[in-house]
Amino acid sequence: MSFPLTTHSLSTNATAKMLYSSLIFSSRNTRPSPPPSSSSYNLRSTFKYSMALIVTLPIGTPPQAQQMILDTGSQLSWIQCHNKKAVKPPPTPPTASFDPSLSSTFSVLPCTHPLCKPQIPDFTLPTSCDQNRLCHYSYFYADGTYAEGNLVREKLTFEPSHSTPPLILGCATYSSDARGILGINRGRLSFSSQAKINKFSYCVPPRQTRPGPAPTGSFYLGNNPHSTGFKYIPMLTFSHSQRMPNLDPLAYTVAMNGIRIGGKRLNISPAVFRPDAGGSGQTMVDSGSEFTYLVSAAYDKVREEVVRIVGPRMKKGYVYGGMADMCFEGRDAGVEIGRLIGEMVFEFEKGVEIVVPKERMLADVGGGVHCIGIGSSDKLGAASNIIGNFHQQNLWVEFDLINRRVGFGGADCSRLG
């Protein structure tokens, strides 16, 4: 199955919020889902892209189109809900919210459901029993914003004869974002696990640098006809007995070996990109994070090299979003600084690489400022390396859940939609 992907801007805080949603599970014991045994899905779609990957999915029976942020770093999927027939509707509901009263397959989870009981290993979100004896959830983020509502069951209806089984979703009645989340990590309650999807992939188009419609990428559920040229690296998986305080066992973890800038391999030990005894150093591929984040042992080396090459040009005392401090001012700074620095390469096992061309080294963050798309994990309050969607532009990224591997393939993603 294939769907269009679009990208939309988020606020600086929203970027941190999205990333925190990816990391919220690492603080408690979690159990990855076993690989799906079978899947009947083979769909293609497109999506929009600027800072978040937005896919529109058909929820309910008959289907209602809902915009959801594709997030490989979190488990719970949730949609905006608003019963238009309610006696007391919430103030200013999102215009494209889901109306449960119009779907014949919608049902709510009662308080007696096992997921509404505390200490469920796979589901670390706070749940409670509301005044109607329904299972209520609250999803809090790092910047103080939140989403809350009831846990429900609902189908995705791709065609009249082709739908998923009822999936457990969040039905948000109050939230800080007009879109929902498609949680698609390795957890038992993620969209991919509940819908028994064997593999999925997406292609992120280059970011829009001029006013106009957001560029469109592609999102596949199931087989991807472009996969013959993909290069694969294994996912690192962790057993339930490997409980480490700083590890997210449900993330798509890979082994990164090093970083090159302008043809120079930085002096960073591969051990920096792998979990230590406490889980720090994990490297994950996360569609829900805009920038890439590196632990201090790697970030400091990258910054040192950037300072060596273009240090006098850096905007002094400026930190974008509290996390990225390699920034430059000027209308043409992105092109000029990128040319001076050269391309950047993330090195993985088996010779697989993610190559960031010099023209996409810097992100336009507004106000005439351009920043290298890498932030400090320490400033984020995380202990992980995270490959964000900024460094997944013009790249197929495939998550093969059966074979437990991640595939990469270069593409002109804007021409695939």
RODO-2510 file (C-alpha; in nm, 4 decimals, decimal comma):
residues 417
     n   res          X          Y          Z
     1     m     0,0000     0,0000     0,0000
     2     s     0,1273     0,3441    -0,0831
     3     f     0,0294     0,6847     0,0509
     4     p     0,1400     1,0396    -0,0238
     5     l     0,3608     1,2038     0,2366
     6     t     0,3677     1,5755     0,2942
     7     t     0,5807     1,7779     0,5305
     8     h     0,4658     2,0660     0,7412
     9     s     0,6420     2,3106     0,9663
    10     l     0,6435     2,2632     1,3395
    11     s     0,7435     2,5157     1,5998
    12     t     1,0838     2,4843     1,7643
    13     n     0,9163     2,3447     2,0748
    14     a     0,7190     2,1020     1,8640
    15     t     1,0421     1,9557     1,7321
    16     a     1,1485     1,8810     2,0878
    17     k     0,7973     1,7559     2,1612
    18     m     0,8068     1,5116     1,8716
    19     l     1,1433     1,3797     1,9794
    20     y     1,0321     1,3418     2,3380
    21     s     0,7438     1,1277     2,2191
    22     s     1,0078     0,8974     2,0749
    23     l     1,1996     0,8819     2,4008
    24     i     0,9146     0,8588     2,6506
    25     f     0,9230     0,4786     2,6476
    26     s     1,2866     0,4436     2,7492
    27     s     1,2215     0,5160     3,1151
    28     r     1,0304     0,1934     3,1863
    29     n     1,0467    -0,1710     3,0985
    30     t     0,9182    -0,2391     2,7492
    31     r     0,8894    -0,5503     2,5375
    32     p     0,9336    -0,5382     2,1596
    33     s     0,6737    -0,7033     1,9433
    34     p     0,7758    -1,0234     1,7643
    35     p     0,7993    -0,9877     1,3864
    36     p     0,4563    -1,0029     1,2189
    37     s     0,3741    -1,3502     1,0920
    38     s     0,1920    -1,2330     0,7823
    39     s     0,0633    -0,9259     0,6060
    40     s    -0,1891    -0,8731     0,3308
    41     y    -0,1005    -0,5067     0,2819
    42     n     0,0711    -0,3728    -0,0247
    43     l    -0,0207    -0,0058    -0,0446
    44     r     0,1462     0,3099    -0,1684
    45     s     0,0775     0,6696    -0,0714
    46     t     0,2415     1,0115    -0,0770
    47     f     0,3099     1,2582     0,2025
    48     k     0,4039     1,6203     0,2543
    49     y     0,7326     1,7300     0,4095
    50     s     0,8864     2,0396     0,5598
    51     m     0,9775     1,9482     0,9175
    52     a     0,7350     1,6649     0,9962
    53     l     0,6274     1,3805     0,7680
    54     i     0,2500     1,4025     0,7245
    55     v     0,0532     1,1089     0,5844
    56     t    -0,3241     1,1135     0,5298
    57     l    -0,4914     0,7850     0,6229
    58     p    -0,8511     0,6582     0,5903
    59     i    -0,9835     0,6018     0,9433
    60     g    -1,3177     0,4388     1,0212
    61     t    -1,6136     0,2993     0,8222
    62     p    -1,6854     0,4767     0,5959
    63     p    -1,3327     0,6219     0,6020
    64     q    -1,2577     0,9742     0,7153
    65     a    -0,9271     1,1211     0,5937
    66     q    -0,7006     1,2027     0,8882
    67     q    -0,3610     1,3715     0,8838
    68     m    -0,1054     1,1927     1,1007
    69     i     0,2635     1,2548     1,1674
    70     l     0,4676     0,9471     1,0722
    71     d     0,6773     0,8663     1,3789
    72     t     0,9016     0,5593     1,3848
    73     g     1,0104     0,6554     1,7352
    74     s     0,6835     0,6171     1,9263
    75     q     0,4238     0,3494     1,9914
    76     l     0,0795     0,5001     2,0448
    77     s    -0,1113     0,6122     1,7357
    78     w    -0,3735     0,8758     1,7998
    79     i    -0,6139     1,0888     1,6009
    80     q    -0,8033     1,4091     1,6675
    81     c    -1,1610     1,3301     1,7705
    82     h    -1,4662     1,5536     1,7825
    83     n    -1,8218     1,4263     1,7989
    84     k    -2,0102     1,6911     1,6064
    85     k    -2,3348     1,5745     1,7654
    86     a    -2,2058     1,6229     2,1195
    87     v    -2,4110     1,8435     2,3492
    88     k    -2,0973     2,0250     2,4692
    89     p    -1,8354     2,0074     2,1984
    90     p    -1,4801     2,1079     2,2974
    91     p    -1,3806     2,4652     2,2100
    92     t    -1,2387     2,5206     1,8594
    93     p    -1,2110     2,1562     1,7475
    94     p    -0,9747     2,0886     1,4547
    95     t    -1,1661     2,1237     1,1283
    96     a    -1,0502     1,7870     0,9956
    97     s    -1,0979     1,5919     1,3188
    98     f    -1,2469     1,2437     1,3243
    99     d    -1,6172     1,2150     1,4110
   100     p    -1,6752     0,8837     1,5936
   101     s    -2,0519     0,9101     1,5472
   102     l    -2,0099     0,8679     1,1707
   103     s    -1,8192     0,5371     1,1878
   104     s    -1,9874     0,1976     1,2238
   105     t    -1,6640     0,0306     1,3418
   106     f    -1,5751     0,2715     1,6244
   107     s    -1,5738     0,1466     1,9840
   108     v    -1,4254     0,2670     2,3119
   109     l    -1,2093     0,0771     2,5623
   110     p    -1,3737     0,0413     2,9031
   111     c    -1,1838     0,0772     3,2269
   112     t    -1,1902    -0,3004     3,2662
   113     h    -0,9681    -0,3470     2,9620
   114     p    -0,6189    -0,4783     3,0564
   115     l    -0,4501    -0,1791     2,8921
   116     c    -0,6187     0,0500     3,1402
   117     k    -0,4472    -0,1201     3,4310
   118     p    -0,1082     0,0098     3,5466
   119     q     0,2244    -0,1664     3,4962
   120     i     0,1524    -0,3014     3,1496
   121     p     0,5088    -0,3569     3,0213
   122     d     0,4431    -0,2439     2,6640
   123     f     0,2337     0,0594     2,7317
   124     t     0,3956     0,3247     2,9465
   125     l     0,1483     0,6072     2,8944
   126     p    -0,0491     0,7139     3,2001
   127     t    -0,4045     0,5808     3,1866
   128     s    -0,6939     0,6283     3,4221
   129     c    -1,0640     0,5617     3,4514
   130     d    -1,2777     0,8618     3,3631
   131     q    -1,6236     0,9525     3,4937
   132     n    -1,7866     0,7478     3,2167
   133     r    -1,5875     0,4348     3,3093
   134     l    -1,3813     0,4688     2,9910
   135     c    -1,0049     0,4290     2,9592
   136     h    -0,8525     0,7774     2,9556
   137     y    -0,4944     0,8504     2,8500
   138     s    -0,2685     1,1536     2,8783
   139     y     0,0351     1,2024     2,6553
   140     f     0,2699     1,4673     2,7900
   141     y     0,5635     1,6164     2,6028
   142     a     0,8897     1,7827     2,6972
   143     d     0,7724     2,1354     2,6210
   144     g     0,4661     2,1117     2,8464
   145     t     0,2123     2,0478     2,5706
   146     y    -0,0008     1,7371     2,5683
   147     a    -0,2664     1,5222     2,4067
   148     e    -0,5400     1,3460     2,5993
   149     g    -0,8574     1,1554     2,5344
   150     n    -0,9841     0,7974     2,5390
   151     l    -0,8334     0,4768     2,4104
   152     v    -1,0548     0,3319     2,1375
   153     r    -1,0683     0,0649     1,8692
   154     e    -1,1018     0,1608     1,5048
   155     k    -1,0159     0,0284     1,1591
   156     l    -0,8288     0,1784     0,8697
   157     t    -1,0452     0,1222     0,5632
   158     f    -0,8370     0,1370     0,2460
   159     e    -1,1130    -0,0027     0,0242
   160     p    -1,4600    -0,1413     0,1020
   161     s    -1,3165    -0,4937     0,1002
   162     h    -0,9733    -0,4078     0,2365
   163     s    -0,9276    -0,2875     0,5929
   164     t    -0,7169    -0,3536     0,8996
   165     p    -0,8545    -0,5330     1,2039
   166     p    -0,9734    -0,2963     1,4791
   167     l    -0,6650    -0,1199     1,6148
   168     i    -0,6198     0,0397     1,9564
   169     l    -0,5745     0,4142     1,9067
   170     g    -0,5871     0,7281     2,1093
   171     c    -0,8920     0,9444     2,0379
   172     a    -0,7706     1,2896     2,1428
   173     t    -1,0279     1,5450     2,2519
   174     y    -0,7656     1,7969     2,3646
   175     s    -0,4184     1,8366     2,2162
   176     s    -0,1677     2,0990     2,1134
   177     d    -0,1425     1,9913     1,7494
   178     a    -0,4068     1,9782     1,4781
   179     r    -0,2708     1,6459     1,3513
   180     g    -0,2473     1,3012     1,5046
   181     i     0,0478     1,0624     1,5354
   182     l     0,1066     0,7349     1,3503
   183     g     0,3208     0,5507     1,6046
   184     i     0,5121     0,2882     1,4120
   185     n     0,8011     0,1685     1,6299
   186     r     0,8655    -0,1949     1,7311
   187     g     0,6233    -0,1968     2,0233
   188     r     0,3370    -0,4451     2,0538
   189     l     0,0792    -0,1664     2,0296
   190     s     0,2351     0,0252     1,7410
   191     f     0,0486     0,0564     1,4114
   192     s     0,2866    -0,1823     1,2353
   193     s     0,2509    -0,4497     1,5032
   194     q    -0,1274    -0,4307     1,5401
   195     a    -0,1866    -0,4241     1,1630
   196     k     0,0689    -0,7061     1,1116
   197     i     0,2735    -0,5123     0,8582
   198     n     0,5842    -0,6989     0,7440
   199     k     0,7647    -0,3921     0,6150
   200     f     0,7129    -0,0254     0,5401
   201     s     0,9185     0,2439     0,3728
   202     y     0,9162     0,6136     0,2954
   203     c     1,1050     0,8561     0,0723
   204     v     1,1582     1,2075     0,2102
   205     p     1,1749     1,4796    -0,0592
   206     p     1,4134     1,7755    -0,0327
   207     r     1,2867     2,0505     0,1950
   208     q     1,1064     2,3417     0,0413
   209     t     1,3298     2,6493     0,0343
   210     r     1,0870     2,8853    -0,1411
   211     p     0,7222     2,9757    -0,0773
   212     g     0,4731     2,7363    -0,2293
   213     p     0,3151     2,3945    -0,1743
   214     a     0,5047     2,1504     0,0456
   215     p     0,6959     1,8873    -0,1525
   216     t     0,5451     1,5407    -0,1739
   217     g     0,7141     1,2119    -0,0843
   218     s     0,6042     0,8477    -0,0880
   219     f     0,5013     0,6045     0,1855
   220     y     0,4618     0,2306     0,1288
   221     l     0,2996    -0,0331     0,3459
   222     g     0,4278    -0,3727     0,2348
   223     n     0,6530    -0,4342    -0,0625
   224     n     0,8265    -0,1450    -0,2348
   225     p     0,8962    -0,1891    -0,6085
   226     h     1,2103     0,0268    -0,5733
   227     s     1,3734    -0,2002    -0,3142
   228     t     1,5992    -0,3888    -0,5571
   229     g     1,8617    -0,1170    -0,5158
   230     f     1,8420    -0,0868    -0,1378
   231     k     2,1408    -0,1600     0,0851
   232     y     2,0588    -0,3128     0,4218
   233     i     2,2031    -0,3073     0,7698
   234     p     2,0761    -0,5209     1,0587
   235     m     1,8645    -0,3772     1,3360
   236     l     2,0130    -0,4170     1,6806
   237     t     1,7527    -0,5877     1,8971
   238     f     1,7453    -0,6304     2,2719
   239     s     1,5901    -0,9009     2,4833
   240     h     1,3513    -0,8252     2,7670
   241     s     1,6267    -0,9198     3,0122
   242     q     1,8533    -0,6411     2,8795
   243     r     1,7022    -0,3680     3,0910
   244     m     1,9091    -0,0526     3,0645
   245     p     1,7867     0,2819     3,1998
   246     n     1,8893     0,4880     2,8952
   247     l     1,7883     0,2406     2,6233
   248     d     1,4730     0,2463     2,4131
   249     p     1,4314    -0,1217     2,3112
   250     l     1,1398    -0,0386     2,0805
   251     a     1,3377     0,1996     1,8569
   252     y     1,4881     0,1083     1,5203
   253     t     1,8460     0,0802     1,6430
   254     v     2,1410     0,0441     1,4040
   255     a     2,5182     0,0338     1,4406
   256     m     2,6823     0,3507     1,3118
   257     n     3,0586     0,3342     1,2680
   258     g     3,1670     0,6918     1,2082
   259     i     3,1216     1,0340     1,0471
   260     r     3,3126     1,2030     0,7640
   261     i     3,3043     1,5755     0,6907
   262     g     3,4538     1,7119     0,3710
   263     g     3,6261     1,3789     0,3080
   264     k     3,7893     1,3731     0,6544
   265     r     3,6989     1,0903     0,8907
   266     l     3,6490     1,2311     1,2375
   267     n     3,8304     1,0754     1,5302
   268     i     3,5236     0,9172     1,6920
   269     s     3,5287     0,5636     1,8279
   270     p     3,2507     0,3377     1,6909
   271     a     3,1701     0,2554     2,0543
   272     v     3,0235     0,6068     2,0874
   273     f     2,7411     0,5014     1,8520
   274     r     2,6481     0,1818     2,0388
   275     p     2,4684     0,1305     2,3703
   276     d     2,6971     0,1096     2,6712
   277     a     2,6165    -0,0852     2,9879
   278     g     2,3495     0,1721     3,0781
   279     g     2,2053     0,1983     2,7269
   280     s     2,3625     0,5364     2,6441
   281     g     2,4941     0,5732     2,2887
   282     q     2,2139     0,3909     2,1099
   283     t     2,1796     0,5053     1,7457
   284     m     1,8216     0,5089     1,6141
   285     v     1,6547     0,6026     1,2865
   286     d     1,3640     0,8319     1,3725
   287     s     1,1200     0,9850     1,1254
   288     g     0,9586     1,1874     1,4049
   289     s     1,2721     1,3897     1,4826
   290     e     1,3556     1,6777     1,2514
   291     f     1,7266     1,7190     1,3214
   292     t     1,9923     1,4578     1,3955
   293     y     2,1189     1,4460     1,7535
   294     l     2,4561     1,3177     1,8703
   295     v     2,5919     1,2370     2,2153
   296     s     2,8646     1,4724     2,3349
   297     a     3,1582     1,2487     2,2375
   298     a     3,0437     1,2667     1,8733
   299     y     2,8823     1,6122     1,8707
   300     d     3,1917     1,7802     2,0088
   301     k     3,4078     1,6294     1,7314
   302     v     3,1649     1,7443     1,4619
   303     r     3,1515     2,0935     1,6084
   304     e     3,5284     2,1050     1,6412
   305     e     3,5665     2,0312     1,2689
   306     v     3,3019     2,2861     1,1702
   307     v     3,4713     2,5504     1,3868
   308     r     3,8058     2,4667     1,2262
   309     i     3,6652     2,5250     0,8783
   310     v     3,4164     2,8113     0,9247
   311     g     3,4389     2,9087     1,2912
   312     p     3,4726     3,2865     1,2366
   313     r     3,1472     3,2839     1,0382
   314     m     2,9369     3,1230     1,3124
   315     k     2,6624     3,3263     1,4792
   316     k     2,8033     3,3719     1,8279
   317     g     2,5853     3,2991     2,1275
   318     y     2,3015     3,1635     1,9142
   319     v     2,1401     2,8272     1,9889
   320     y     1,8443     2,7164     1,7779
   321     g     1,5764     2,5365     1,9790
   322     g     1,8156     2,5119     2,2723
   323     m     1,9963     2,2255     2,0972
   324     a     2,1739     2,3345     1,7749
   325     d     2,4555     2,5905     1,8032
   326     m     2,6339     2,5604     1,4667
   327     c     2,4447     2,8440     1,2979
   328     f     2,5208     3,1145     1,0436
   329     e     2,3526     3,4373     0,9397
   330     g     2,3018     3,5723     0,5906
   331     r     2,0729     3,5196     0,2937
   332     d     2,3182     3,2899     0,1128
   333     a     2,4743     3,1369     0,4231
   334     g     2,3270     2,7940     0,3616
   335     v     2,4845     2,7566     0,0182
   336     e     2,8107     2,9316     0,0992
   337     i     2,8846     2,7561     0,4274
   338     g     2,7847     2,4198     0,2835
   339     r     3,0282     2,4670    -0,0020
   340     l     3,3109     2,5463     0,2398
   341     i     3,2412     2,2489     0,4656
   342     g     3,1660     1,9930     0,1946
   343     e     2,9475     1,6852     0,2207
   344     m     2,8919     1,4866     0,5383
   345     v     2,8696     1,1085     0,5513
   346     f     2,7245     0,8824     0,8217
   347     e     2,9016     0,5452     0,8033
   348     f     2,7293     0,2187     0,8967
   349     e     2,8080    -0,1513     0,8824
   350     k     2,8698    -0,3332     0,5536
   351     g     2,9882    -0,0151     0,3840
   352     v     2,6394     0,1397     0,3910
   353     e     2,6434     0,5200     0,4038
   354     i     2,4048     0,8129     0,4284
   355     v     2,5593     1,0918     0,2228
   356     v     2,4496     1,4479     0,3017
   357     p     2,5429     1,6688     0,0044
   358     k     2,6981     2,0076     0,0747
   359     e     2,3885     2,1907    -0,0501
   360     r     2,1805     2,0229     0,2225
   361     m     2,4235     2,0598     0,5110
   362     l     2,2337     2,3539     0,6597
   363     a     1,8683     2,4080     0,7417
   364     d     1,6925     2,7415     0,7046
   365     v     1,5510     2,8018     1,0521
   366     g     1,4039     3,1438     0,9731
   367     g     1,5074     3,5023     1,0294
   368     g     1,7945     3,4740     0,7829
   369     v     1,9652     3,2083     0,9981
   370     h     2,0864     2,8696     0,8726
   371     c     2,2007     2,5898     1,1056
   372     i     2,3785     2,2634     1,0492
   373     g     2,1028     2,0063     1,1069
   374     i     2,2674     1,8463     1,4092
   375     g     2,1855     1,9083     1,7726
   376     s     2,3386     1,8034     2,1006
   377     s     2,1712     1,5078     2,2724
   378     d     2,2978     1,6395     2,6052
   379     k     2,1134     1,9678     2,5559
   380     l     1,8058     1,7664     2,4633
   381     g     1,8327     1,5653     2,7841
   382     a     1,8756     1,2390     2,5945
   383     a     2,1544     0,9805     2,5901
   384     s     2,1052     0,8623     2,2324
   385     n     2,2206     0,9296     1,8778
   386     i     1,9174     0,9986     1,6584
   387     i     1,9192     1,0149     1,2770
   388     g     1,6399     1,2648     1,2034
   389     n     1,4380     1,3204     0,8887
   390     f     1,6519     1,6193     0,7835
   391     h     1,9274     1,3698     0,7033
   392     q     1,6860     1,1298     0,5314
   393     q     1,6073     1,3620     0,2391
   394     n     1,6160     1,2011    -0,1075
   395     l     1,6551     0,8641     0,0576
   396     w     1,4365     0,5571     0,0666
   397     v     1,4280     0,4223     0,4221
   398     e     1,2767     0,0758     0,4583
   399     f     1,2011    -0,1036     0,7849
   400     d     1,1936    -0,4782     0,7203
   401     l     1,0330    -0,6207     1,0332
   402     i     1,0536    -0,9871     0,9301
   403     n     1,4257    -0,9819     0,8568
   404     r     1,4993    -0,7215     1,1239
   405     r     1,6940    -0,4875     0,9001
   406     v     1,6865    -0,1275     0,7768
   407     g     1,7384    -0,0511     0,4085
   408     f     1,8560     0,2692     0,2398
   409     g     1,8386     0,3686    -0,1246
   410     g     1,9100     0,7024    -0,2918
   411     a     1,6230     0,8544    -0,4935
   412     d     1,4768     1,1762    -0,6226
   413     c     1,1909     1,1565    -0,3759
   414     s     1,0026     1,4602    -0,5047
   415     r     0,9549     1,2896    -0,8431
   416     l     0,8012     0,9711    -0,7016
   417     g     0,4644     1,1138    -0,5947
***
